[in-house]
Amino acid sequence: MKEKKRVYEALVDGAMEGLTDEALYDFVKARCPKATSKKIVRASLLALMDPHLRDRNILDVIYALAIKHRLDDGVLDYGEDEEPDERAQPAQAANQNMPQLS
């Protein structure tokens, strides 16, 4: 929890200084070198739930960073041994066995 709080504080401090996107990410990584993208996303969610943070611009910057790194971390990633075409094959094979409707 201590690490997440430091990442949270770095996020808020950087956003308050006007940093956005990669500059904010680099700022957080400089202050918390052990912070992973996953930790940054979790700290971002903590910041978004903080009732004391009311500045819309800061919240928007933190939200954008969280979304960007959440997508980078796995939602769009394929397995290490799996290619995008391989994921579609089971669905295609299932469709080949279906009778054609006229």
WOTAVEN-V94012 format. One record per backbone hydrogen bond with DSSP energy under -1.0 kcal/mol. CO is the residue of the C=O (numbers start at 1). NH is the residue of the N-H. E is the energy in kcal/mol with one decimal. If there is no record, write none. Layout:
co:CO nh:NH e:E
co:CO nh:NH e:E
This chain:
co:1 nh:5 e:-2.1
co:2 nh:6 e:-2.0
co:3 nh:7 e:-2.3
co:4 nh:8 e:-2.7
co:5 nh:9 e:-2.6
co:6 nh:10 e:-2.3
co:7 nh:11 e:-2.6
co:8 nh:12 e:-2.4
co:9 nh:13 e:-2.7
co:10 nh:14 e:-2.6
co:11 nh:15 e:-2.5
co:12 nh:16 e:-2.4
co:13 nh:17 e:-1.4
co:14 nh:19 e:-2.3
co:15 nh:18 e:-1.2
co:20 nh:23 e:-1.4
co:20 nh:24 e:-1.2
co:21 nh:25 e:-2.3
co:22 nh:26 e:-2.9
co:23 nh:27 e:-2.0
co:24 nh:28 e:-2.4
co:25 nh:29 e:-2.6
co:26 nh:30 e:-2.1
co:27 nh:31 e:-1.9
co:28 nh:32 e:-2.6
co:32 nh:35 e:-2.1
co:36 nh:40 e:-2.2
co:37 nh:41 e:-2.5
co:38 nh:42 e:-2.3
co:39 nh:43 e:-2.5
co:40 nh:44 e:-2.1
co:41 nh:45 e:-2.1
co:42 nh:46 e:-1.9
co:43 nh:47 e:-2.2
co:44 nh:48 e:-2.3
co:45 nh:49 e:-1.4
co:55 nh:59 e:-2.3
co:56 nh:60 e:-2.5
co:57 nh:61 e:-2.2
co:58 nh:62 e:-2.4
co:59 nh:63 e:-2.6
co:60 nh:64 e:-2.5
co:61 nh:65 e:-2.1
co:62 nh:66 e:-2.4
co:63 nh:67 e:-2.6
co:64 nh:68 e:-2.4
co:65 nh:69 e:-2.3
co:66 nh:70 e:-2.0
co:67 nh:71 e:-2.3
co:68 nh:72 e:-1.8
co:69 nh:73 e:-1.3
co:70 nh:75 e:-1.0
co:71 nh:76 e:-1.2
co:83 nh:87 e:-1.1
co:88 nh:92 e:-2.0
co:89 nh:93 e:-2.9
co:90 nh:94 e:-2.2
co:91 nh:95 e:-1.8
co:92 nh:96 e:-1.4
